[in-house]
Amino acid sequence: VYNFCKQWYQRRVAITAGEMKEELLKAEFEKKELERRLKLTEDELDAQNTLRSELKKKTISLQVEDERIKEDMKGQVQAILEMEQLVSLIDQRYEELEVDYNETMEDLNAL
């Protein structure tokens, strides 16, 4: 009976050791798989952070360009207003000269 129990125990220990070894191999595989996934996730996060930084730089650049364009447009609008005022003054002066010319011609014809 002792030998039977001893053999049964040894087999049980061998099975348990084999099961433990198998579980250890499974755990190591799962660990490597999780590390691989973590590495992929870290790479994805790095890529997203890089993309986010590039987008921020582009946004700032576009905002600066937008402000420059707005300032240029304000300057162009101001130049157009000044030209309109100048044309109006020229028209007004032309009308005054035309009136003077007509009066002068009337005075000459009266002589």
Buried (B, 14 or more C-beta within 10 A) or exposed (E): EEEEEEEEEEEEEEEEEEEEEEEEEEEEEEEEEEEEEEEEEEEEEEEEEEEEEEEEEEEEEEEEEEEEEEEEEEEEEEEEEEEEEEEEEEEEEEEEEEEEEEEEEEEEEEE
